[in-house]
């Protein structure tokens, strides 16, 4: 029997929600295409014509991509990284020399100052040859020290740390703990003020880059006291500080070269000058950093889709079954069509979101979250389909294929490497809830008190009056729109007619908003517990966003004479596939097994079905489900291994 986990912090569901709510950005100072989409307003003008990068940005970006490609082809041995489960020191040294550590850092601090668009193109390129190297660069720049300092750091902090991050130092982001995942209200690591310093104590889990890092961004709870507001707070910490021990280097089913560990802090002294932002602002800093930081994952997912398409094309043309190439069999051809169309759409979502981030005209917090959610789910499906297309060779390792004289195609490795994207930087389930919260923000802002059981009758009455005014204006607009006019979006008719898909998006956006309103009316305060319903609402929105991006990208390529005819074909195929998925999701909004599933789960947890587990042997070894994270000195040797040491 496993030992019970001790020293868990106890936080009520309401307290946890309050912490999360306090950390999210409440105001919308800029327009949001995706937010409008969930409200039933298809604002094509916010994304069309497709935003374009400045010529100088393109020149610098393309120059760097050319150097990076040459380095990847000559210096990165993906098979070696997979075999040895480490990124060689000379590879990291070469990346430093290229300036790859400072792709997003301003040139005045020694960085390259690439746009979000070209940063993501670089990650897609690197991630295609080695997802582990892609993860190293992404964790360092997207969520490590550079991004939060860029957004929230003082000038003194930027001058002290950004030049190091641009050229020499690897950074990591430390939030998760052994008993704290997506619920930060239970964060146990503490930072106790002591004069001009803070003293950190606690344990952090899954610290990507943490094993090799020189600098850390650490989230810790400052106790409330006289002169100290307290709360979750962000700090820049030197990784070689006394009292820091990397107690374990974790190993995973994929990303075998990733340097991810368990880090213990015992009486680690951090100067107050290294605090990022104010006390209590740490979680908001983390979430805001992720608004654009999340785009690094769909970047590598888009690159994976391109690789899957290349291998599927080459293999299915070479392999013959029953007298014709594999690709010409309908069952296989459908998979190839899905991979091609979805790869086009993923790149469209990525490029559109990235360019919107660069222009900074729109609030892209929902778009970035949708890109992460959709990219991670679809890339996994494409890799799974590639393994199926390859058959037994898809399941066989590249090393084994090579040993018996065939092309070493790491399809099974791609499947393993991509699987984590559905979990880290916000699991699919958490992304559903996060996006759903933003999608219904307009409703909650006018009717939140009405459905909050903790509010008084006068507060509910006031909320009811506000809601009445809002819905009296909003609901009639959901009845009709340009999606019902056959002539709408006529500029998207060029051989292939994409206007029909844009009209569908407009009509379906209004249908989605009506479904959301009906759900809120039906469940009111219980709406937040209907995670199955909310997840399907978000998935519909993700499909509509991807369809919009695909159509806009196809038209951009046509006007620039860059494979426009083929782009229209791919956009049409993707939209037709997506529409089938959307209609299935709408059907499942109201016809599902959600209530029955809850009953079954209660039975499982209550032990009603333990008889079903009989007849097996559990190979798991004994031990606690969650490791003890009691603060104190480390009893293990330090596994920290900085590159070049």
N, C-alpha and C positions, 0 to 999 in steps of 0.2 A: 504493500500500500504506500502511495506517495505521501510524503510528509506535508502537512498543511503549510501554506505560505504565511509568514508572519510579517509584522510591521507594515501592513497595508494601511494607507491613509483612507479614511472614510469620508466620502463626499456624497451628498444627496443628489438626486437627479436634477432638482431645481437649481442647486448651487452650481453644478457642472454646466448647466445651460447658461446661467448668468455669467460665468467666467468666459464662455465662448462668445456670448452675445456682446459682452463689453469689449472684446478684442477685435470684433469685425468692424470694417469701415461702414459707418452708418450713412454718410452723405453721398449723393451722386452729383458731383459738380460738372461732370461731362456726360454727353450722351453715350448710350451703350446699345449696340445693335442687338445683342443677345437678350438684354433685359427687355427691350421693346418687343422682341420676338415672343417672349413668354407672356407678355401682356396683350398679345393679339395685334401688334402693330408691326408690320413688315416694312422696316425703314431701309429699303434698298439703297437710298441715297447716302447712307452712312458707309457703305462698302463699295459702291459703284459710282463712277469708274474706280477700278481697283487702285488703291494708293501705290505710288511708285517711289523707290529710293532715289536719293540725290545722286548725280553722276559721280561726284567725288567719293561718296560712300561706296558706290559700285566698284570704282577703280581700286580703292584700297582693299576692299573685300575680295575682289577677284585675284589681286596680286597675292594676298595671303593664302587664299585657297589653293593657288597653284603651288606655292611652297609647301603647304601642308600635305597636299596630295603626293608630291614627290617624296616627302619624308615618310608618309604612311606606307607607300609602295616599297621603299628601300629599307626602312628601319624597323617597322613594327611587324613582328612575327606572331600572328594570332595563335598559331598552333603551339608555339613555345609558351605563350602566356597561359593557354589552356592546360598544357601539360605540366608546367611548373607551378601553376596557381600564383604567379607573381608577375608584375610588370617589371622588366629589367631596369636597373638603375640608369643604364645608358639611354633608354627610351625616354625616361623622364627628363634626363639631362638635355636631350635633344629638343624636347618640347619646350623646356625653359629657354633654350637658345633661340628657338623660333619666336618666342614671345607668346606662346599659346596659353600660358598661365594668365596673361593679362589681356585677353581678347576683348573683354568688356570694360577694362579699366581705362580711364581718361589718359591720353598721351602725356598730360602734364605731370602725371604720377608714374610715368614709365610704361604705360600700357599701350595697346594698339588702338583702342577706341573704336572697335568695330560696332556696327549697328546690331540690333537684336536679330535682324534678318540674316546677316552674314555670320554672326555668332552661331546661330542655329544651323546654318549650312555647314559650318565647320564641324559642329558636333555630329551632324548626320554623316559626314565624311569619315570622321575618326571612328564613330560608333559602328560603321559598316565593317571596318577591318578588325576592330576590337571593342566590343561593348564595355569591357572593363576599363579601357583607356578613356572611352567616352564618359563613363561614370566618374572617373577621377577628375577630369576637367570640369564636368558639369557640377559636381558637388563642391569643388573648389570655388567656382565663380558664381553659380546660380543661387546657392544657399549658404556658402561659406562666407568668410570675412568680407570680400569685396562688395557684394550686393547690399547687405544691410548698412555698411559704412557709406556706400554711395548715396543711399537714401536717407539715412538718419545720423550719420557720423558727423562729428565736429571737424573743422578744417585741420586742427592739430592731429586728430586721430587719422584722418586721411593721409596727411603728410608722413605720419609715423609708420603706418601699416600698408598702405596701398602700393608704394614702390616695392616693398618686399614681396607682396602677393603677385605683382606683375612679372617678376623675374626669378625669384629664388624660393619663396616659401609656399608650401602647400597648406591650405586651410580646410577646416572641417566644421560641421554644424552639429551641435550636441543638444538635443531636446528630449528624445525618447529615453525612458527608463525601464528597468525590468518589469515594473508593474504599472507603467504609464505609457499609453500609446496615443490614441487620438483624443483622449480626455485629459487635457492639460491641467484641469482643476486639481488633480491629485498629484501634481508635481512635488517630489520630495526633496530634491537637491536644494540646499539652502545657501544663501549668501548673507552672512551676518556682518553688519557694518562694524568696523573697528577703526575709529579715527579716519584717516584718509584712505583706508583700504576696506575691502570686503574679504571675509574668510569663507571659502567655499567648501562644502562637504556634501558628498552624495555619489551616486553611481549612474552612469549613462550607458545605454545599450544601443547597438547598431549604429555606431559612429562612423559613417562612411568617410574614408580618408583618415580616420582617427588614429590608426596605427602608425601612419607615416607623417602626420601633420606637424607643422611648425607653429601654426596659429589656430586657435579654436574660437568659435562663437558658442558660448555656453549660456543656456537658459537656466536660471536658478531663482528660487523664491526668497525674496528679502522679507524678513519678519517686520511687521508694522511696529514702530516704536516712536518715541519722541524725536521729531525732526526727520522721520523717515516714513514716507507714504507706504512703502512696502509693495509686495506683489511680485509677479513673475517679471524678471528683469534680464536684459541681455548684456553679456560681457565679452570683451576680447581677452583671451587668456593665452599666455605663452605656453606651448605644449610641454616644454621642458621644465616648467616650474616645479619647485620642490612640493611633494605631496601628490603629484599626479602619477598614476600607474595605469598603463594599458595592461589589463589583467588577462586578456584573451583576444586572439585574432579569430574571428568567426569564419566559418566555411559554409558555403551555400550550394544549392543544386545548380546554380548558374553563376555568371560573373565571377569565375574562379580567381581572377586576378585582383578583385576588389579588396582594398585594405580597410576592412570594417571590423571594429572591435568593441570591447567592453572597457570603459574608462572609469577609474575611481578617483575621486577628489577627497583628500584628507587634509584639512586645515590649509588649504591652498590660498595664499594671500594674493589678492588682485587689486591694483591701484584703482581708486575711485575714478580716476581719469580714463580708465579703460571701459567704463560703463557706457553702453550705447543707448542714447536716449535717457529718459527719466525712469525712475523706479516705477515698476508696474506696467511699463510699456512694452515689455519683452514679447508677449504673445502677439500683440498688434504688429510689432516689427517683424516677427516671424511670418505672420499671415500676409502682410503687405509685400514682404520680400518674395513670397511664393507666387504672387499675382503674375509676375513676369517670369520668375524663376521656373515655374512649372512648364514653361514652353520648351525647356531643354529635353524633357522626356518625349513629347511628340516629335521633336526634331529627330531623335534617334529612332523613333518608331517609323517615321517616314522613310528614313534611310534603310531600315530593315525591310520595309515593303518593296523598295526598289530592288534590293538584293533578292528577295523572294521571287519577284517577277522575272528577273534575269535568269535565275536557276530554273524556274518553272518553264520558261520559254525554251531554253537550251536543251533541257532534259526531255521535255515532252515532244520536241521535234526529233530528237535522236532515237528515243525509245519507240519501238514498234510493237503493237499487239494486234493480233488477228488481221494482219495485212495492211495496217495503216498507222501513221504516227499517233502516239498516245493522245496528243492534244485534240485530234479530230474525233475522239470518242466523246459523246456529249457529257457524260458524267464527269470526265476530267476537264473538258472545255469550260464547263460552268465554273469550276474552281479557278481556272486561269483567268476567266473574265472577271470574277470577283476580285482577284488579287490585283489585276491591272486597273480596274475602275476605282477600287478603294485606295490604291497607292496614289492615284491622281488626286483623289479627294483629300487624303491626309496631307499631301504636300500643299494643296490649296488652302486648307484650314491653317496649316503652319505658316505659310507665307503671308496670308491675310492677317492673321493675329500678330505676327512679328512686325509687319509693316505698320499696323495700327499702333503697336507699342512704340515704334520709333517715332511716328508722327505725334503721338501724345495728344491727339485731338479727342479721342474717345476713352472712356473707362472700359478697360478690357478684363476686369476681374472675372466676369462670367465666361468670356470668350477663352481666356487662358485655361480656366478650369475645365471647360468643355473640350478643349483641344487635348488636355492631358487625359481626361476620361475616355474620350472617343479614340484617341491615338493608341492608348495602351490596350484597350479592348480589341480594336480591329487589327492591330499588329500581331497580337497573339493568335487571332483567328487565321490570319494570312499565313503565319509560320506553321500552324497546325495543318492547314490545307496543303502547304508545300511538302510537309512530311508525308502526308497521305499520297500526294502525287508521286513522290519518290518511292513509295512503298517500303519494302524492306531496307532499301538503301537510305531512306529517310530516317529510319530508326538506328541504323548502324553509325558508329562514330566515324569522323573524318580520318582519324588515325588508323582505324581498322580498314577502311576503304583504301587508303593509300598503301597499307601493308600488303594487300592482295591485288594491287596493280590498277586500281581505279581512281578516278578523280576524287580528291579529298574534299568533299562538300560537307561542311559542318551544319547540316539542316537541324539535326537533333540538338546541337549546341545552341543554335539560334532560338529554338523553342524554349530551352531552359533559361537562356539569358533574358528573354523577353518577359518571362513569367513574373518577375519581380515588379515590372512596371505597373501591374494591376494592384500593387500593394503599397510601394513606398511613395513618399511625397503626397500622401492622401490615397487610401485604398479606394477602389471603385465604390464601395458602400458609403464611405465617408464623403467622397466627391458628390455622390447623389444627394446626400443631405446638405452639404455645403451649397451646392448649386440651387437646390430646391429652396433653401432659406433665402437666397438672393432673388430667386425667381418670384417668390411670393412677398417680397419686401414691400411692394406698393400696397398690397392687401393688408399686411400687418401694420403698416404705418397709419392706416385709417381705421382698421377694425381689430387691431391686436388686443386692445383692452376689452373689446366686446367678447372675445373668446378666451380671455385669460381668467381662470377660476379664482385667482387671487385678488382681482380688482373688485372694488366696491360697486354698489348699484349706481350711485351718481356717476362714477367713472365709466361704467358700462353704458349708461344713458347718453353721456357725451359722445362716446365712441360710436354709438348707434346713429346719432345725428350726423356725425362726420361721414360714416360709411354710407348713409343714405344719399348724401350729396355726391360723393365720389361715384357710387355705382349708378346713380341716375344719369350721370354723364358718360360713364364708361361702357356700360352694358349695351346700349343701343348701337354703339360703334362696332360691336362684334357680330352684327347681323349681316352686313354686306360690305363689300370692298372691291378693289380692282381685280382681285383674283377671279371674280365672276364675269369679267368682261373679256371676250375672246381676243380683243385687240391689245390688251395690256402687255407691256414688256416686249413689244414688237421688235425692238433693237436686238433681241437675242434669237432672231430667226435668220440662220445662214446655212442653208442646206439642211442641217439638223435643226429642229425647232426646240430650243430650250425654254422658250417663253411659257410653254405649257407647264413646265416644272416650277417656274417662278410663280405662276398663278396658283399652282397647288400649294406652294409654301405659304403664300399670302392667306389662302383659305384655311389651311391647316393651322396656321398661327392663331387665327381667331378661334378655331375649334379647340385648340389646346388651351387657350385662355378661358373659354367657357367651361371646359372640363375641370380646370383648376378651381374656378369659382364654385362650380357645383360641389366639388370635393370639400371645399372650405365650408360651404353652407350645410353640407350633410354631416360632417364630423366636427366642425368648429374647433374647440380646444384639443380634441383628440387627433387633429390632422397630423401633428408632428409624429404620432405613433404609427401612422400609415406609411411605413417606409417602402412597402412594395408599390403602392400607388405613386408616391413621390418619385421613386426611382424610374418608373415608366414615364412619368411626365418629363423628367429630365432627359431620358433617352430619346424621347420624341423631339425635344428641343435640340439635342445634339445632332440628330439626323437632319433636321431642318437647317441648322447652322452649316453643316457639312455640304448639304445640297446648294445652299446659297453661295458658299465659298467656291464650290466646283464650277458653278455657272459663271460667276464673276471672273474666275481665273481663265476659263475657256474663252470668254469674250476678250479679256486682256491679251491673251496669246494670239487670238485672231487679228486684233487690230495692229499688233506688232509683227504680224506675219511670222510667228514662231509656232509652227505645227498647229495652226488654228483649226484646220479641218479635223485632224485627229483628236485634238483637245475637246472639240464639240462632241465627237463620238464617245469619248471616255466619260465626259460629263453626263451625257444622255444615259449611258449604260449605268453609271453610278446612281443617278437620280431615280431611274426605274427600279433598281434594286432596293434603294433606300425607301421608296414609297411602299413597297411590299412590307418592309420591316415596320414602317410607321403604322400602317393599317393593323398589323398584328398587335402592336403595342397598344393602340387605341382599344382594340377588342379586349385586351387583357386588363384594361383599366377597371372594367366593371364585371368581367367574367374571369374569375381567377380562384385560386384555392387559398388565398391569404388567411381567411378566418379558420379554415380547416387546418392549415399549417400550424397556426398558433396552438390549436388544441393538441396536435401531434407533438409539438415541441414540449408542451407542458407534461405530456405523458412520458416523453423521453427523459426529461429532467427528473420526473418523479419516480423513475424506475419501472414504469409499467411495461416496458418492452425489453427489459434486460435478457429475457429468455431468447430474444432474437440474436443476441451476441454469443450464444453458446455454440460450441463446435469449432472454435478457433484457438490459436495460441498467439498471444500478443508479444511480438518480439521487442517491444520497447523495454528499455532498462529502467530500473527504479530511480526515483528522484523527485524533487518538488516540481510542480508545473511551472512555477516562477521562482527564479533564483533569489536568494536572500540579498537584499540591497541595504542592509543596515549600515549607516555611516560608521567609519572607523578606519584605522590604518590598514593598508593592504598586506595580505599574507602571501602574495604571489609575486613571482619575478616579473619585471617590466618587459612587456613584449613590444614596446615601441621601437620602430625601426625607421628612422628618417632616411630618405633617399640619399645615397652617396656616403652614408656613414659606414 
